[in-house]
Amino acid sequence: MSPRFRTSILMLAVAIAFVALAIVSAAGQARPSTPAKPAAKTAPAAKTVTPPKTPWGDPDLQGVWNDATSTPLQRPSSRAGKDVLSDEEANEFQQELAFDLTRDRRDGGPEADVNRAYNDHWMDARRLKITGDRRTSLIVDPPDGRIPPLVPLSPERQKARGARADANARFAAGMPYSPEEMSLPVRCIIRTDSPPYLPTIYNNDFQIFQSPGFVVIAPEMIHSARIIPLDGRPHLGKNLRQWLGDTRGRFDGNTLVIETTNFRPDDGVVFQGANPASYKITERLTRVAPDAIRYEFTVEDPTTWTKPWTAMIPWTKIDPAEQMYEYACHEDNFDIVHLLSGARTREKNGEGKR
């Protein structure tokens, strides 16, 4: 074979190889490619926050904080199975909740209109926004975001609950028998100043004070201030019971842990008609940012719920601090006198029987 012929064969092979590569490349470009799945979004790593310290070395929780949110305590059935929402879902959820909560609506007829009482001018506008983490419930345990099932009531508690329902019905009908059978909020004894602290329509601020050995939490609503000792003293004896319970606190690292028992046996003292004799609440306050506290509480009452449950609510610092004015409630007015005198007048007119 001559050198010229060998050279020609080699050049032909190279040309064929180039053509083949071009065909393969063109085929690859022409074939529809399967779109690559976007990389899964990962939650940003939790930042380690070192809270400021008081002069005596405790984590500093002082200031005025607000817990308003429209995120409900329990997860709605419409969001069952959804713990955290996407941005689009969260926007829709917030709009739904804001519509349900607004007091400027005029649908539903005159009775619904009267029940809305004050319009939104008097309400906390911050209550119309869901939590920043887009959760569908404030309850984080159980995972379904719902309060656990109830335990069957004892005959004594069934009787007491029935008496309370009868008293509420008489009050709603304008026929209360006595001041004592009116509810505790109506009588301005306790309202949302009793733990757990949950968002409401207004007065969602809390002011925290600290001194060596004590923390004080003063809610904006009504007139109480919980003075929480941190010195390890034991709880009061079981026979000593108080409207806001008996509270003891301690710092666990950067978290203030508060345990409260010994609530009075009066109906309505503790959350959702639980049993004051067996009710215990543990609250945890952790400063997670310069302007944020994570408030968690766990409720335990084996005679009311089948198991304990926990909720988490963000508190946002009000800076500069809002001034918290006195909440006088019924002081210096005569609403109870008017309610009772009106009921007696109705009785005389034959509108109701005692």
C-alpha positions as CSV (number, residue, x, y, z in Angstrom):
1,M,0.0,0.0,0.0
2,S,1.5,3.3,-1.0
3,P,2.1,6.1,1.5
4,R,-0.3,8.4,-0.4
5,F,-3.1,5.8,-0.2
6,R,-2.6,5.3,3.5
7,T,-2.8,9.0,4.1
8,S,-6.0,9.2,2.2
9,I,-7.6,6.4,4.2
10,L,-6.5,8.1,7.5
11,M,-8.0,11.4,6.4
12,L,-11.3,9.7,5.5
13,A,-11.5,8.0,8.9
14,V,-10.9,11.3,10.7
15,A,-13.6,12.9,8.6
16,I,-16.1,10.1,9.3
17,A,-15.4,10.5,13.1
18,F,-16.1,14.2,12.9
19,V,-19.3,13.7,11.1
20,A,-20.4,11.1,13.6
21,L,-19.7,13.4,16.5
22,A,-21.7,16.2,14.8
23,I,-24.7,13.9,14.3
24,V,-24.6,12.7,17.9
25,S,-24.3,16.3,19.1
26,A,-27.2,17.5,16.9
27,A,-29.4,14.6,18.1
28,G,-28.7,15.5,21.7
29,Q,-29.7,19.1,21.1
30,A,-32.9,18.1,19.2
31,R,-34.2,15.6,21.8
32,P,-36.4,17.3,24.4
33,S,-34.5,17.3,27.6
34,T,-36.1,16.3,30.9
35,P,-36.2,19.4,33.1
36,A,-34.0,19.1,36.1
37,K,-35.8,19.3,39.4
38,P,-35.1,22.5,41.3
39,A,-33.0,22.0,44.3
40,A,-35.1,21.5,47.4
41,K,-35.3,24.6,49.5
42,T,-33.6,24.1,52.8
43,A,-34.6,26.0,55.9
44,P,-31.9,28.5,56.8
45,A,-29.7,27.4,59.6
46,A,-31.0,28.6,63.0
47,K,-29.0,31.5,64.2
48,T,-27.5,31.3,67.6
49,V,-28.7,34.4,69.5
50,T,-26.9,35.5,72.6
51,P,-29.4,37.7,74.4
52,P,-28.3,40.7,76.3
53,K,-27.8,40.2,80.1
54,T,-29.1,42.2,83.0
55,P,-26.4,43.7,85.3
56,W,-26.8,40.7,87.6
57,G,-26.3,38.2,84.8
58,D,-29.8,36.9,83.8
59,P,-31.0,36.9,80.2
60,D,-32.6,40.3,79.6
61,L,-36.3,39.9,78.6
62,Q,-37.4,43.4,79.6
63,G,-39.5,45.7,77.5
64,V,-43.0,45.9,76.0
65,W,-43.9,43.0,73.7
66,N,-46.9,42.2,71.5
67,D,-48.3,38.8,70.7
68,A,-51.1,39.7,68.2
69,T,-51.7,37.4,65.3
70,S,-54.6,35.9,63.3
71,T,-53.0,32.4,63.2
72,P,-55.6,30.4,65.1
73,L,-54.9,28.3,68.2
74,Q,-56.1,25.1,66.5
75,R,-55.5,24.2,62.8
76,P,-58.7,24.7,60.7
77,S,-60.1,21.6,59.0
78,S,-59.5,23.4,55.7
79,R,-55.8,23.2,56.3
80,A,-55.7,19.7,57.8
81,G,-52.3,18.0,57.1
82,K,-50.7,21.4,56.4
83,D,-48.3,22.4,59.1
84,V,-46.5,25.3,57.2
85,L,-47.8,27.0,54.1
86,S,-46.1,28.2,51.0
87,D,-46.0,32.0,50.3
88,E,-49.0,31.8,48.0
89,E,-51.0,29.6,50.4
90,A,-50.0,31.8,53.4
91,N,-51.3,35.0,51.6
92,E,-54.6,33.3,50.9
93,F,-54.9,32.0,54.5
94,Q,-54.1,35.5,55.9
95,Q,-56.8,37.1,53.7
96,E,-59.4,34.5,54.8
97,L,-58.6,35.0,58.5
98,A,-58.6,38.8,58.2
99,F,-62.0,38.7,56.6
100,D,-63.4,36.5,59.4
101,L,-61.9,38.8,62.1
102,T,-62.7,42.2,60.8
103,R,-65.3,44.1,62.7
104,D,-66.0,46.5,59.8
105,R,-68.2,44.0,58.0
106,R,-71.9,44.5,57.8
107,D,-73.0,41.1,56.6
108,G,-75.0,38.6,58.8
109,G,-77.8,40.8,59.9
110,P,-78.4,43.1,62.9
111,E,-77.6,40.4,65.5
112,A,-74.2,39.7,64.0
113,D,-73.5,43.4,63.7
114,V,-74.3,44.0,67.3
115,N,-72.1,41.1,68.4
116,R,-69.1,42.7,66.6
117,A,-69.5,45.6,69.0
118,Y,-66.7,48.1,68.4
119,N,-65.4,48.5,64.9
120,D,-61.9,47.9,63.8
121,H,-60.8,51.4,64.8
122,W,-60.6,50.1,68.4
123,M,-58.9,46.8,67.6
124,D,-55.3,45.8,67.3
125,A,-54.5,45.9,63.6
126,R,-51.6,43.5,64.1
127,R,-54.1,40.7,64.9
128,L,-54.9,40.5,61.2
129,K,-51.5,39.0,60.2
130,I,-50.5,35.4,60.5
131,T,-47.2,34.4,62.1
132,G,-44.0,35.0,60.1
133,D,-43.2,31.3,59.9
134,R,-46.6,30.7,58.1
135,R,-47.8,28.0,60.5
136,T,-51.5,27.1,60.3
137,S,-51.9,26.8,64.1
138,L,-50.3,28.1,67.2
139,I,-50.5,24.5,68.6
140,V,-47.3,22.7,67.7
141,D,-47.9,19.5,69.7
142,P,-49.9,17.3,68.9
143,P,-48.6,17.4,65.3
144,D,-52.2,17.8,63.9
145,G,-52.4,21.2,65.5
146,R,-55.5,20.4,67.5
147,I,-56.3,20.2,71.2
148,P,-56.4,16.6,72.3
149,P,-59.7,14.8,72.9
150,L,-61.5,15.5,76.2
151,V,-61.6,13.0,79.1
152,P,-65.2,12.2,80.2
153,L,-66.3,14.6,83.0
154,S,-67.0,13.4,86.5
155,P,-70.6,13.7,87.7
156,E,-69.6,16.6,89.9
157,R,-68.0,18.5,87.0
158,Q,-70.9,17.8,84.8
159,K,-73.2,19.3,87.4
160,A,-71.0,22.4,87.8
161,R,-70.7,22.9,84.0
162,G,-74.5,22.7,83.7
163,A,-75.0,25.3,86.4
164,R,-72.5,27.6,84.6
165,A,-74.4,27.1,81.3
166,D,-77.7,28.0,83.0
167,A,-76.2,31.1,84.5
168,N,-74.8,32.2,81.2
169,A,-78.2,31.7,79.5
170,R,-79.9,33.8,82.2
171,F,-77.3,36.5,81.7
172,A,-77.7,36.5,77.9
173,A,-81.5,36.8,78.5
174,G,-81.0,39.8,80.8
175,M,-82.2,37.8,83.8
176,P,-79.1,37.3,86.1
177,Y,-79.9,36.3,89.7
178,S,-76.8,37.7,91.4
179,P,-73.4,39.2,90.7
180,E,-71.7,36.0,91.7
181,E,-73.2,34.0,88.8
182,M,-71.9,36.4,86.2
183,S,-68.7,35.3,84.5
184,L,-65.3,36.3,85.9
185,P,-64.5,38.5,82.8
186,V,-67.8,40.3,83.1
187,R,-67.0,40.9,86.8
188,C,-63.5,42.1,85.8
189,I,-61.8,39.7,88.1
190,I,-59.6,38.0,85.5
191,R,-59.5,38.1,81.7
192,T,-56.6,37.4,79.4
193,D,-54.2,38.1,82.2
194,S,-54.4,34.5,83.3
195,P,-52.0,32.1,81.6
196,P,-51.8,30.9,78.9
197,Y,-51.3,34.3,77.1
198,L,-53.2,34.1,73.8
199,P,-53.8,36.8,71.2
200,T,-57.1,38.6,71.4
201,I,-58.9,41.5,69.7
202,Y,-57.0,44.2,71.5
203,N,-54.6,44.9,74.5
204,N,-52.1,42.3,73.3
205,D,-49.1,44.0,74.9
206,F,-47.1,42.7,77.8
207,Q,-44.5,44.5,79.8
208,I,-41.7,42.5,81.4
209,F,-39.7,43.8,84.4
210,Q,-36.7,42.1,86.1
211,S,-34.8,42.5,89.3
212,P,-32.4,40.1,91.1
213,G,-34.4,37.0,91.9
214,F,-37.7,38.1,90.3
215,V,-39.4,38.5,86.9
216,V,-42.7,40.5,86.6
217,I,-45.1,40.1,83.6
218,A,-47.7,42.8,83.4
219,P,-50.4,42.2,80.7
220,E,-52.0,45.2,79.1
221,M,-55.4,43.6,79.6
222,I,-57.0,44.3,83.0
223,H,-55.0,44.9,86.2
224,S,-52.8,42.0,87.3
225,A,-49.0,41.6,87.4
226,R,-47.5,38.2,87.9
227,I,-44.6,38.4,90.3
228,I,-42.4,35.4,89.6
229,P,-39.8,34.4,92.1
230,L,-36.6,32.7,90.8
231,D,-35.0,31.6,94.1
232,G,-36.2,28.0,94.1
233,R,-38.8,28.4,96.8
234,P,-41.5,25.6,96.8
235,H,-45.0,26.1,95.7
236,L,-47.7,27.1,98.2
237,G,-49.6,24.3,100.0
238,K,-52.3,22.7,97.9
239,N,-55.1,24.3,100.0
240,L,-53.8,27.8,99.1
241,R,-55.2,28.7,95.7
242,Q,-55.1,32.0,93.8
243,W,-56.8,33.6,90.8
244,L,-53.7,33.5,88.7
245,G,-52.3,30.4,90.3
246,D,-49.0,30.0,92.2
247,T,-46.0,30.7,89.9
248,R,-42.4,29.7,90.2
249,G,-39.6,30.4,87.7
250,R,-36.1,29.6,86.8
251,F,-33.7,30.2,84.0
252,D,-32.7,27.2,81.9
253,G,-29.8,28.6,79.8
254,N,-31.4,31.5,78.0
255,T,-35.0,30.4,78.6
256,L,-37.2,31.5,81.4
257,V,-39.2,28.5,82.5
258,I,-42.4,29.3,84.5
259,E,-44.5,26.6,86.3
260,T,-47.9,27.5,87.6
261,T,-50.3,25.5,89.8
262,N,-52.7,26.1,92.7
263,F,-55.5,27.9,90.7
264,R,-58.7,28.8,92.4
265,P,-61.6,26.3,91.9
266,D,-64.0,29.0,90.5
267,D,-65.5,28.2,87.1
268,G,-63.6,30.0,84.3
269,V,-60.3,30.5,86.2
270,V,-58.3,28.2,84.0
271,F,-58.3,27.6,80.2
272,Q,-61.4,26.2,78.6
273,G,-63.0,25.0,81.8
274,A,-60.2,22.6,82.8
275,N,-60.0,21.3,86.3
276,P,-58.2,23.8,88.6
277,A,-57.4,20.9,91.0
278,S,-55.2,19.1,88.4
279,Y,-54.3,21.9,86.0
280,K,-50.7,22.8,85.5
281,I,-49.1,25.1,82.9
282,T,-45.5,25.4,82.0
283,E,-44.4,28.5,80.0
284,R,-41.1,29.1,78.4
285,L,-39.9,32.5,77.2
286,T,-36.7,32.6,75.0
287,R,-35.3,35.8,73.4
288,V,-34.6,34.6,69.9
289,A,-33.7,38.0,68.3
290,P,-33.3,41.6,69.6
291,D,-36.9,42.2,68.8
292,A,-38.5,38.8,69.3
293,I,-39.4,36.4,72.1
294,R,-40.6,32.8,71.5
295,Y,-43.4,32.2,74.0
296,E,-44.3,28.5,74.5
297,F,-46.7,26.9,76.9
298,T,-47.6,23.3,77.7
299,V,-50.9,22.5,79.4
300,E,-51.3,19.4,81.5
301,D,-54.6,18.2,83.0
302,P,-55.2,14.5,82.9
303,T,-58.8,15.0,84.2
304,T,-59.7,17.2,81.2
305,W,-57.5,16.2,78.2
306,T,-56.2,12.8,77.1
307,K,-52.6,14.2,77.0
308,P,-50.7,17.4,77.4
309,W,-50.5,19.9,74.5
310,T,-48.2,22.7,73.5
311,A,-48.5,26.0,71.6
312,M,-45.9,28.5,70.4
313,I,-46.6,32.2,69.9
314,P,-44.1,34.9,68.7
315,W,-43.8,38.0,70.8
316,T,-42.6,41.1,69.0
317,K,-40.8,43.9,70.8
318,I,-42.5,47.3,70.6
319,D,-39.7,49.8,70.0
320,P,-40.0,52.5,71.0
321,A,-42.1,51.1,73.7
322,E,-45.9,51.7,73.6
323,Q,-47.2,53.3,76.7
324,M,-49.4,51.0,78.6
325,Y,-52.3,52.8,80.3
326,E,-54.4,51.6,83.2
327,Y,-57.2,49.2,82.3
328,A,-59.9,50.1,84.8
329,C,-62.6,47.8,83.5
330,H,-65.8,48.3,85.6
331,E,-64.3,50.5,88.3
332,D,-66.5,53.6,89.0
333,N,-69.4,52.4,86.8
334,F,-72.6,50.7,87.6
335,D,-73.1,48.1,84.9
336,I,-73.7,45.3,87.3
337,V,-76.2,47.4,89.2
338,H,-78.0,48.2,86.0
339,L,-78.0,44.5,84.9
340,L,-79.4,43.3,88.2
341,S,-82.0,46.1,88.5
342,G,-83.1,45.5,84.9
343,A,-83.5,41.8,85.7
344,R,-85.7,42.5,88.7
345,T,-87.8,44.9,86.7
346,R,-88.4,42.2,84.1
347,E,-89.4,39.8,86.8
348,K,-92.0,42.3,88.2
349,N,-93.3,42.7,84.7
350,G,-93.7,38.9,84.4
351,E,-91.1,38.5,81.7
352,G,-89.3,35.8,83.5
353,K,-89.4,33.6,86.5
354,R,-86.7,33.0,89.1
